[in-house]
Amino acid sequence: MAETVGDHVLRRLREWGVEQVFAYPGDGINGIVAAFGKADDSPRFIQSRHEEMSAFEAVGYAKFSGRPGVCMATSGPGAIHLLNGLYDAKLDHVPVVAIVGQTERSAMGGAYQQEVDLQALFSDVASDYLVEVNVPQQLPNALDRAFRTALTRRAPTAVIIPSDLQTETWEPPAHAFKQVPSSTPGLLAPTTVPDETDVAAAAEILDAGEKVAILVGQGARAAATEVTEVADVLGAGVAKALLGKDVLPDTEPWVTGAIGLLGTRPSYELMRDCDTLLIVGSNFPYSQFLPEYGKARAVQIDLDGALIGMRYPTEVNIVADAAAALRALLPRLTRKTDRGWRETVEKNVARWWETMEQQAMVPADPVNPMRVVWELSERLPEDAIVTADSGSAANWYARQLRIRGSVRGSLSGTLATMGPAVPYAIGAKFAHPDRPAIAITGDGAMQMNGMAELLTVARYRERWSDRRLVVCVLHNNDLNQVTWELRAMGGSPKFEESQSLPDVSYADFARGLGLEAITVRDPDELGPAWERVLAADRPAVLDVYCDPEVPPIPPHVTLDQAKSALEAVLKGDPSAAHLVVEGAKTKLQEFIPGRR
């Protein structure tokens, strides 16, 4: 039987090393689905419950593997569903390739059923590379460019293949006018060597500083060793943008943790008091959390010249691979003999972790959500992969989770969309089937899509050599982050109709799927519950009933935000008295170490 275009799509994916495609079927990709049926499970068709989840799973796979994630959907409605996950990839700079069906070529432009202008639909999200394939000879070049562009630019790309073309006989491009060949699939990640003049200028600035701060993002992940060495020579403290939370372990006493509204007090103090700033592989956008303009001299290192020098007034910008730039910088630096600044940073970090434990142990009704993550940190496997959802879950992930060993972690950092924690964890399990994955999610995100994706977890668990995928649900029946934003930013009371969620037992739902499931209503049960799910021989759901009135107060809360929260109380917030008590008890821990 002759090879079809659909067959060739899968052959090309195999040549690119693609082992699975996260997808949902539909008649717009029937020709490719038929090819999957003949492909002997190579690549694997991983069926999600919704195309948006397919895209998120591809993003999760890409984030934790470093390889392009591939998702697939039918025309019209399926393609539209991919958008949220693809925008998540675009904003977090993740390589994802989307393969999308389209109505038959003879019907295009005829207002046919499920026909959507996919070129217009994907023109922004896949702006780095978007192509519609209309003859078989286009295919290898189109697919190869999609992969190479996704890898080189760390971006989502899209290839549109009309449904009738998928069943046509495959023909390679000819050595002829207006036909475009391609080459052997494959691409190494680009490495840019730093300019020596820039390196020398950067070293001069860093040597002159007495209080050096380093900010790292996900672009520094492959340069952790070099960052550690530079920080040691300069006596610097290191703060982490949220997408770079797993770049360095929190067990290092000079690592101050996350920065920003979800950040830590030591990171805030590091930026407030430093006189020199080195930014490595980070596009952290909130300049108000960086040093006051004019107070600190700054150097930035980033592989992407389009994003460099735009978040803080830097004097030297080095466009290069982070590890290569830091290796070039190290011999030019002079070790600082005065370690007073480093000692101050370490004292602040030690006190902060004491405070985090104290805040986690503040009694709540029924369970303090901070304690959920704190108890996980005490038992976190050193090879775990942790994903977090947007919302208040992100606060506790950012502040309470202590990265150590080879732990990896991520969330929707820039789009901050609801719902990726569970599909990210699924993608992570296909990237690393031998490592445990843990998703920390709120009940809002769980109801939005997490419950459905438990079906996907149950279906594919046999494919993972380590079957532990733990979904921890912070169960408070409230869209908690928005509730607190209403209070703190707008001075408005909680609006029950928009914020309250219907109650459901996530543990019972999981149990019905054959998963391990535990319900926790007592904080003293948390430790044993984590131990049980982390020792289970199957995926598990930890359904923890949490107090919605424990406030995600930033470590540098402003007077205006506190005033707005008070105004919410005075306007009749239905939980006013309790939230004030919980907020006061929690915040007091920062000022009275040892106090419960």
C-alpha positions as CSV (number, residue, x, y, z in Angstrom):
1,M,0.0,0.0,0.0
2,A,1.3,3.4,-1.0
3,E,2.4,5.8,1.8
4,T,-0.2,8.5,2.4
5,V,0.5,12.1,3.5
6,G,-0.9,11.0,6.9
7,D,1.6,8.2,7.1
8,H,4.4,10.5,6.2
9,V,3.5,13.0,8.9
10,L,4.0,10.2,11.5
11,R,7.2,9.0,9.8
12,R,8.6,12.6,10.0
13,L,7.6,12.8,13.7
14,R,9.4,9.6,14.4
15,E,12.5,11.0,12.7
16,W,12.3,14.0,15.0
17,G,12.2,11.7,18.0
18,V,8.6,12.3,18.8
19,E,7.3,9.5,21.0
20,Q,3.8,10.7,21.7
21,V,1.3,13.2,20.3
22,F,-1.2,14.7,22.8
23,A,-4.4,14.9,20.8
24,Y,-8.2,14.6,20.4
25,P,-9.7,13.1,17.3
26,G,-12.1,14.7,14.8
27,D,-12.9,14.3,11.2
28,G,-10.6,17.1,10.2
29,I,-7.6,14.8,11.1
30,N,-9.2,11.5,10.1
31,G,-6.5,10.8,7.6
32,I,-3.8,11.2,10.3
33,V,-5.8,9.2,12.8
34,A,-6.0,6.4,10.3
35,A,-2.2,6.6,9.9
36,F,-1.8,6.2,13.7
37,G,-3.8,3.0,13.4
38,K,-1.1,1.6,11.1
39,A,1.9,3.0,13.0
40,D,2.2,0.3,15.7
41,D,1.9,2.9,18.6
42,S,4.9,4.9,17.3
43,P,4.3,7.7,18.0
44,R,1.7,7.1,20.6
45,F,-1.7,8.9,20.3
46,I,-2.4,10.2,23.8
47,Q,-6.0,11.1,24.1
48,S,-6.9,13.9,26.5
49,R,-10.5,14.8,27.4
50,H,-10.3,18.2,25.7
51,E,-8.0,19.8,23.1
52,E,-7.0,22.5,25.6
53,M,-5.6,19.7,27.8
54,S,-3.7,18.3,24.8
55,A,-2.0,21.6,24.4
56,F,-1.2,21.9,28.1
57,E,0.1,18.3,28.2
58,A,2.4,19.2,25.3
59,V,3.6,22.3,27.2
60,G,4.2,20.2,30.3
61,Y,6.1,17.7,28.3
62,A,8.3,20.4,26.7
63,K,9.0,22.2,30.0
64,F,10.2,19.1,31.7
65,S,11.9,17.3,28.8
66,G,13.5,20.2,26.9
67,R,12.2,18.7,23.7
68,P,9.3,20.0,21.6
69,G,5.9,19.0,22.7
70,V,3.4,18.0,20.0
71,C,-0.3,18.4,20.1
72,M,-3.0,17.7,17.5
73,A,-6.6,18.7,16.9
74,T,-9.2,18.7,14.3
75,S,-10.4,21.8,12.3
76,G,-12.6,24.6,13.6
77,P,-13.7,23.8,17.2
78,G,-10.7,21.6,18.0
79,A,-8.2,24.2,16.7
80,I,-9.9,26.9,18.8
81,H,-9.6,24.8,21.9
82,L,-5.8,24.5,21.5
83,L,-5.4,28.3,21.8
84,N,-5.1,28.7,25.6
85,G,-2.4,26.0,25.9
86,L,-0.5,27.4,22.9
87,Y,-0.6,30.9,24.4
88,D,0.8,29.4,27.6
89,A,3.7,28.1,25.5
90,K,4.2,31.4,23.7
91,L,4.3,33.5,26.8
92,D,6.6,31.0,28.8
93,H,8.9,30.5,25.7
94,V,8.3,26.8,25.3
95,P,8.7,24.8,22.1
96,V,5.4,23.2,21.0
97,V,4.4,22.1,17.5
98,A,0.6,22.0,16.8
99,I,-0.7,19.9,13.9
100,V,-4.2,21.0,12.9
101,G,-6.7,19.7,10.4
102,Q,-8.8,21.8,8.1
103,T,-11.9,21.3,5.9
104,E,-11.3,19.8,2.5
105,R,-9.6,22.2,0.0
106,S,-12.6,22.1,-2.4
107,A,-14.8,23.5,0.4
108,M,-12.5,26.3,1.6
109,G,-14.1,29.7,1.5
110,G,-17.5,28.2,1.1
111,A,-18.7,28.8,4.7
112,Y,-18.6,25.0,5.2
113,Q,-19.3,23.3,8.4
114,Q,-16.5,23.7,11.0
115,E,-14.6,25.9,8.6
116,V,-12.6,28.5,10.5
117,D,-9.9,30.8,9.1
118,L,-7.1,29.0,10.8
119,Q,-4.5,31.3,9.3
120,A,-6.1,34.2,11.1
121,L,-6.8,32.2,14.2
122,F,-3.2,31.2,14.8
123,S,-1.5,34.3,13.3
124,D,-0.6,35.7,16.7
125,V,-0.1,32.6,18.8
126,A,2.0,30.8,16.2
127,S,3.5,34.0,14.7
128,D,7.0,32.5,14.6
129,Y,6.0,29.9,12.1
130,L,2.5,29.1,10.7
131,V,1.9,27.3,7.4
132,E,-0.9,25.6,5.6
133,V,0.2,22.5,3.5
134,N,-1.7,22.2,0.3
135,V,0.3,19.7,-1.7
136,P,2.3,16.6,-0.5
137,Q,5.6,18.1,-1.6
138,Q,5.3,20.9,0.9
139,L,5.2,18.6,3.9
140,P,8.7,17.7,4.9
141,N,9.9,21.3,4.7
142,A,6.9,22.6,6.6
143,L,7.2,20.1,9.4
144,D,10.9,20.5,9.7
145,R,10.7,24.3,9.8
146,A,8.0,24.0,12.5
147,F,10.3,21.9,14.7
148,R,13.4,24.0,14.1
149,T,11.6,27.2,14.7
150,A,10.0,26.0,17.9
151,L,13.4,24.9,19.2
152,T,15.4,27.9,18.0
153,R,12.9,30.6,19.1
154,R,11.4,28.6,22.0
155,A,7.9,29.2,20.7
156,P,4.8,27.4,19.5
157,T,4.4,26.8,15.8
158,A,1.5,25.4,13.8
159,V,1.1,23.3,10.6
160,I,-2.4,23.1,9.1
161,I,-3.1,20.1,6.9
162,P,-6.5,19.9,5.0
163,S,-8.4,16.7,5.6
164,D,-8.5,15.5,1.9
165,L,-4.7,16.0,1.6
166,Q,-4.0,13.6,4.5
167,T,-5.2,10.6,2.4
168,E,-3.4,11.5,-0.8
169,T,-0.4,9.5,-1.9
170,W,2.9,11.0,-0.5
171,E,5.2,12.4,-3.1
172,P,8.6,14.0,-2.1
173,P,9.6,17.4,-3.4
174,A,11.3,17.3,-6.8
175,H,14.6,18.9,-7.8
176,A,12.6,21.5,-9.7
177,F,11.6,25.2,-9.8
178,K,9.3,26.3,-7.0
179,Q,9.7,23.0,-5.0
180,V,11.4,23.2,-1.6
181,P,13.4,20.3,-0.2
182,S,14.3,19.7,3.4
183,S,17.1,17.9,5.2
184,T,17.6,15.3,7.9
185,P,15.5,16.1,11.0
186,G,17.4,17.3,14.1
187,L,18.7,20.4,15.7
188,L,21.0,21.2,18.6
189,A,20.1,24.0,20.9
190,P,21.9,27.2,19.9
191,T,24.8,28.4,21.9
192,T,25.9,32.0,21.6
193,V,29.4,33.0,22.7
194,P,29.6,36.2,24.7
195,D,31.5,39.3,23.4
196,E,34.8,39.7,25.4
197,T,34.5,43.5,25.6
198,D,31.0,43.1,27.2
199,V,32.3,40.4,29.6
200,A,35.2,42.7,30.7
201,A,32.8,45.6,31.3
202,A,30.4,43.4,33.3
203,A,33.2,42.1,35.5
204,E,34.3,45.7,36.3
205,I,30.7,46.5,37.5
206,L,30.3,43.4,39.5
207,D,33.7,43.7,41.1
208,A,32.9,47.3,42.2
209,G,29.7,46.3,44.0
210,E,29.7,45.7,47.7
211,K,26.2,44.2,47.9
212,V,25.6,42.1,44.9
213,A,22.2,40.5,44.1
214,I,21.6,37.9,41.4
215,L,18.2,37.3,39.8
216,V,17.9,34.0,37.8
217,G,15.1,32.8,35.6
218,Q,14.4,29.7,33.6
219,G,17.1,30.7,31.1
220,A,19.7,30.0,33.8
221,R,18.5,26.4,34.3
222,A,21.5,24.9,32.4
223,A,23.9,27.3,34.2
224,A,23.1,26.4,37.8
225,T,26.7,25.4,38.5
226,E,28.1,28.6,37.0
227,V,25.5,30.7,38.9
228,T,26.6,29.0,42.1
229,E,30.3,29.8,41.4
230,V,29.7,33.4,40.5
231,A,27.5,33.9,43.6
232,D,30.2,32.4,45.8
233,V,33.0,34.7,44.3
234,L,30.8,37.8,44.7
235,G,29.3,36.9,48.1
236,A,25.9,37.4,46.5
237,G,22.4,36.4,47.3
238,V,20.3,34.8,44.6
239,A,16.6,35.4,44.0
240,K,14.5,33.4,41.6
241,A,11.8,34.4,39.2
242,L,8.9,32.0,39.5
243,L,9.7,30.1,36.3
244,G,13.2,29.7,37.6
245,K,12.2,28.3,41.0
246,D,13.8,25.0,40.2
247,V,17.1,26.5,38.9
248,L,18.8,26.4,42.4
249,P,17.8,24.4,45.5
250,D,16.2,26.3,48.4
251,T,18.5,24.3,50.7
252,E,21.4,26.7,49.8
253,P,21.4,29.4,52.6
254,W,22.1,32.2,50.1
255,V,19.1,31.4,47.9
256,T,16.4,33.8,48.8
257,G,13.5,32.1,46.9
258,A,10.9,33.6,44.6
259,I,10.6,37.3,43.8
260,G,7.5,39.4,43.3
261,L,4.0,39.5,44.6
262,L,4.3,35.7,45.3
263,G,7.8,36.1,46.5
264,T,9.6,36.0,49.8
265,R,10.7,38.7,52.2
266,P,14.4,37.8,51.8
267,S,14.1,38.4,48.0
268,Y,12.4,41.7,48.6
269,E,15.1,42.7,51.1
270,L,17.9,41.5,48.7
271,M,16.6,43.8,45.9
272,R,15.8,46.7,48.3
273,D,19.3,46.8,49.8
274,C,21.7,45.7,47.0
275,D,24.0,48.1,45.1
276,T,24.6,45.8,42.1
277,L,22.3,43.5,40.2
278,L,23.1,40.6,37.8
279,I,20.1,39.3,35.9
280,V,20.6,35.9,34.3
281,G,18.1,34.3,32.0
282,S,15.1,36.1,33.3
283,N,12.4,38.4,31.8
284,F,10.8,39.1,35.2
285,P,8.5,42.0,34.3
286,Y,7.7,43.7,37.6
287,S,10.3,46.4,37.9
288,Q,8.8,47.6,41.2
289,F,10.3,44.5,42.8
290,L,13.7,45.3,41.5
291,P,16.1,47.9,43.1
292,E,15.0,51.6,42.9
293,Y,16.2,53.1,39.7
294,G,19.6,54.7,40.1
295,K,20.4,52.8,43.3
296,A,22.0,49.7,41.8
297,R,24.3,49.2,38.8
298,A,23.1,46.3,36.7
299,V,24.3,43.7,34.2
300,Q,22.0,41.3,32.2
301,I,22.7,38.0,30.5
302,D,20.2,36.5,28.1
303,L,20.1,34.4,25.0
304,D,17.3,36.6,23.5
305,G,18.5,40.0,22.5
306,A,14.9,41.1,21.9
307,L,14.1,40.9,25.6
308,I,17.3,42.2,27.1
309,G,17.7,45.5,28.9
310,M,13.9,46.2,29.0
311,R,13.1,45.5,32.7
312,Y,15.7,47.5,34.5
313,P,18.2,50.2,33.4
314,T,21.2,47.9,32.8
315,E,24.7,49.2,31.9
316,V,26.0,46.1,30.2
317,N,23.9,43.6,28.2
318,I,25.4,40.3,27.2
319,V,23.5,38.4,24.6
320,A,24.8,34.9,25.0
321,D,24.1,31.5,26.4
322,A,24.0,31.9,30.2
323,A,26.5,29.1,31.0
324,A,28.9,30.3,28.4
325,A,28.7,33.9,29.5
326,L,29.2,33.1,33.2
327,R,32.1,30.8,32.4
328,A,33.8,33.7,30.6
329,L,33.0,36.1,33.4
330,L,34.3,33.9,36.3
331,P,38.1,34.3,35.6
332,R,37.7,38.1,35.5
333,L,36.0,38.4,38.9
334,T,37.8,39.0,42.2
335,R,36.7,37.1,45.2
336,K,35.2,39.4,47.8
337,T,36.8,39.0,51.2
338,D,34.2,40.9,53.1
339,R,31.4,38.4,53.5
340,G,29.1,40.7,55.6
341,W,26.6,41.1,52.8
342,R,26.4,37.3,52.2
343,E,26.0,36.7,56.0
344,T,23.1,39.2,56.2
345,V,21.4,37.5,53.3
346,E,21.8,34.1,54.9
347,K,20.4,35.3,58.2
348,N,17.4,36.7,56.4
349,V,16.8,33.4,54.6
350,A,17.1,31.4,57.8
351,R,14.6,33.6,59.6
352,W,12.3,33.4,56.6
353,W,12.1,29.6,56.6
354,E,11.4,29.7,60.4
355,T,8.6,32.1,59.7
356,M,7.2,30.0,56.9
357,E,7.0,27.0,59.2
358,Q,5.4,29.1,61.9
359,Q,2.8,30.5,59.4
360,A,2.1,27.0,58.2
361,M,1.4,25.8,61.7
362,V,-1.1,28.7,62.5
363,P,-4.4,26.9,63.3
364,A,-7.1,27.4,60.7
365,D,-10.6,26.0,60.0
366,P,-10.2,23.2,59.1
367,V,-6.7,23.1,57.5
368,N,-4.2,25.9,56.8
369,P,-3.3,25.6,53.1
370,M,0.2,26.7,53.8
371,R,0.7,23.6,55.9
372,V,-0.3,21.4,53.0
373,V,2.7,22.5,51.0
374,W,5.0,22.7,54.0
375,E,4.3,19.1,54.9
376,L,4.9,18.1,51.3
377,S,8.3,19.9,51.4
378,E,9.3,17.8,54.4
379,R,8.7,14.6,52.4
380,L,9.4,15.7,48.8
381,P,11.2,13.0,46.8
382,E,14.5,14.4,45.5
383,D,13.6,13.4,41.9
384,A,10.0,14.7,42.0
385,I,8.4,16.9,39.4
386,V,6.0,19.5,40.9
387,T,3.4,21.4,39.0
388,A,1.2,24.2,40.4
389,D,-2.0,25.8,39.2
390,S,-2.7,29.5,39.1
391,G,-4.6,31.0,42.0
392,S,-3.8,30.8,45.7
393,A,-2.1,27.5,45.0
394,A,0.6,29.4,43.2
395,N,1.2,31.5,46.4
396,W,1.9,28.4,48.5
397,Y,4.0,26.7,45.8
398,A,6.1,29.9,45.4
399,R,6.7,30.4,49.1
400,Q,6.3,27.1,51.0
401,L,7.8,24.5,48.6
402,R,11.5,24.0,49.2
403,I,13.2,22.8,46.1
404,R,16.0,20.3,46.7
405,G,18.0,17.7,44.9
406,S,16.9,17.3,41.3
407,V,13.4,18.4,41.9
408,R,11.8,20.2,38.9
409,G,8.8,22.5,39.1
410,S,6.7,24.8,36.9
411,L,3.4,26.6,36.4
412,S,1.8,28.9,34.0
413,G,4.2,31.7,34.7
414,T,3.3,34.5,32.3
415,L,-0.2,33.8,31.1
416,A,-1.1,32.6,34.7
417,T,-4.1,30.7,33.3
418,M,-6.2,28.3,35.3
419,G,-6.0,24.6,34.7
420,P,-2.5,23.5,33.7
421,A,-1.4,21.8,36.9
422,V,-2.9,18.3,36.2
423,P,-2.2,18.2,32.4
424,Y,1.4,19.6,33.0
425,A,1.8,16.6,35.4
426,I,0.6,14.2,32.7
427,G,3.0,15.7,30.2
428,A,5.8,15.4,32.8
429,K,5.0,11.7,33.3
430,F,5.4,11.1,29.6
431,A,8.7,13.0,29.7
432,H,10.0,11.2,32.8
433,P,7.9,8.0,33.4
434,D,10.3,6.9,36.1
435,R,9.9,10.0,38.3
436,P,7.0,10.9,40.7
437,A,4.9,13.9,39.6
438,I,2.8,16.1,42.0
439,A,0.2,18.6,41.0
440,I,-0.9,21.2,43.4
441,T,-4.2,22.7,42.4
442,G,-7.2,24.6,43.7
443,D,-10.7,23.3,43.5
444,G,-11.7,25.9,40.9
445,A,-9.1,24.6,38.5
446,M,-10.0,21.0,39.5
447,Q,-13.7,21.6,38.5
448,M,-12.7,23.4,35.4
449,N,-10.7,20.5,33.9
450,G,-8.7,18.6,36.5
451,M,-11.5,16.1,37.3
452,A,-11.9,15.1,33.7
453,E,-8.1,14.7,33.2
454,L,-8.1,12.2,36.1
455,L,-9.6,9.9,33.5
456,T,-6.6,10.5,31.3
457,V,-4.3,9.7,34.3
458,A,-6.2,6.5,35.0
459,R,-6.1,5.4,31.4
460,Y,-2.3,5.8,30.9
461,R,-0.9,5.0,34.3
462,E,0.2,1.5,33.1
463,R,2.7,3.2,30.7
464,W,4.7,4.8,33.5
465,S,7.3,2.7,35.3
466,D,6.8,4.9,38.4
467,R,3.0,5.2,38.6
468,R,3.0,7.9,41.2
469,L,1.1,11.0,40.0
470,V,-0.4,12.8,43.0
471,V,-3.0,15.5,42.6
472,C,-3.4,17.6,45.7
473,V,-6.6,19.6,45.7
474,L,-6.8,22.6,48.0
475,H,-10.5,22.2,48.7
476,N,-12.0,25.5,50.0
477,N,-15.1,25.9,47.8
478,D,-13.9,29.4,46.8
479,L,-12.2,30.9,43.8
480,N,-9.8,32.1,46.4
481,Q,-7.2,34.2,44.5
482,V,-9.9,36.4,42.9
483,T,-11.7,36.7,46.2
484,W,-8.5,38.1,47.8
485,E,-7.8,40.3,44.8
486,L,-11.3,41.8,45.2
487,R,-10.6,42.5,48.9
488,A,-7.0,43.7,48.6
489,M,-7.0,45.5,45.3
490,G,-10.5,46.7,45.0
491,G,-11.6,47.0,48.6
492,S,-14.7,44.9,47.8
493,P,-16.4,42.2,49.8
494,K,-16.6,38.7,48.6
495,F,-19.4,38.3,46.0
496,E,-20.7,34.8,46.8
497,E,-22.5,34.3,43.4
498,S,-19.2,34.6,41.5
499,Q,-16.8,33.2,44.0
500,S,-18.4,30.2,45.8
501,L,-18.0,26.8,44.2
502,P,-20.3,23.8,44.5
503,D,-19.0,21.2,46.9
504,V,-17.9,17.8,45.6
505,S,-15.7,15.0,46.9
506,Y,-12.6,14.8,44.7
507,A,-11.5,11.8,46.6
508,D,-14.7,9.9,45.9
509,F,-14.4,10.8,42.2
510,A,-10.8,9.5,42.1
511,R,-11.7,6.4,44.0
512,G,-14.3,5.6,41.4
513,L,-11.6,5.6,38.8
514,G,-9.5,3.1,40.7
515,L,-7.0,5.7,42.0
516,E,-5.7,6.0,45.5
517,A,-7.7,8.7,47.3
518,I,-7.5,10.4,50.7
519,T,-9.7,13.1,52.3
520,V,-8.0,15.3,54.9
521,R,-9.9,17.5,57.3
522,D,-7.4,17.5,60.2
523,P,-4.0,19.2,59.8
524,D,-2.4,16.5,61.9
525,E,-3.4,14.0,59.2
526,L,-1.5,15.8,56.5
527,G,2.0,14.2,57.1
528,P,0.7,10.6,57.1
529,A,-1.5,11.4,54.1
530,W,1.4,12.7,52.1
531,E,3.5,9.6,53.1
532,R,0.7,7.3,52.0
533,V,0.2,8.8,48.5
534,L,3.9,9.2,47.9
535,A,4.3,5.5,48.7
536,A,1.3,4.3,46.6
537,D,1.6,2.0,43.7
538,R,-0.8,4.0,41.6
539,P,-1.8,7.7,41.0
540,A,-3.6,9.4,43.9
541,V,-5.7,12.3,44.8
542,L,-5.2,14.1,48.1
543,D,-8.4,16.0,48.8
544,V,-7.6,18.6,51.6
545,Y,-10.4,20.7,53.0
546,C,-8.7,24.1,53.5
547,D,-9.6,27.4,55.1
548,P,-10.4,30.0,52.4
549,E,-9.8,32.8,54.8
550,V,-6.0,32.3,55.2
551,P,-4.8,35.3,53.3
552,P,-2.1,35.2,50.6
553,I,-0.5,38.3,52.1
554,P,2.6,39.3,50.3
555,P,5.7,39.7,52.5
556,H,5.9,43.4,51.6
557,V,2.1,44.2,51.7
558,T,1.4,47.9,51.2
559,L,-0.6,50.2,53.4
560,D,-3.1,50.7,50.5
561,Q,-3.6,46.9,50.2
562,A,-4.1,46.5,53.9
563,K,-6.5,49.5,53.9
564,S,-8.5,47.9,51.0
565,A,-8.8,44.7,52.9
566,L,-10.1,46.6,55.9
567,E,-12.6,48.4,53.7
568,A,-13.9,45.0,52.5
569,V,-14.5,44.1,56.1
570,L,-16.4,47.3,56.8
571,K,-18.5,46.8,53.7
572,G,-19.9,43.6,55.0
573,D,-17.7,40.8,53.7
574,P,-19.6,37.6,54.8
575,S,-16.4,36.2,56.3
576,A,-15.0,39.4,57.6
577,A,-14.3,38.5,61.3
578,H,-12.7,35.2,60.5
579,L,-10.5,36.6,57.7
580,V,-9.2,39.4,60.0
581,V,-8.3,36.9,62.7
582,E,-6.5,34.6,60.3
583,G,-4.7,37.4,58.6
584,A,-3.5,38.9,61.9
585,K,-2.3,35.5,63.2
586,T,-0.5,34.7,60.0
587,K,1.2,38.1,59.6
588,L,2.3,38.2,63.3
589,Q,4.6,35.2,62.6
590,E,6.9,37.5,60.6
591,F,7.5,39.7,63.6
592,I,7.4,37.3,66.5
593,P,9.6,34.3,65.8
594,G,8.6,31.3,67.9
595,R,5.1,32.6,68.4
596,R,2.2,30.3,67.4
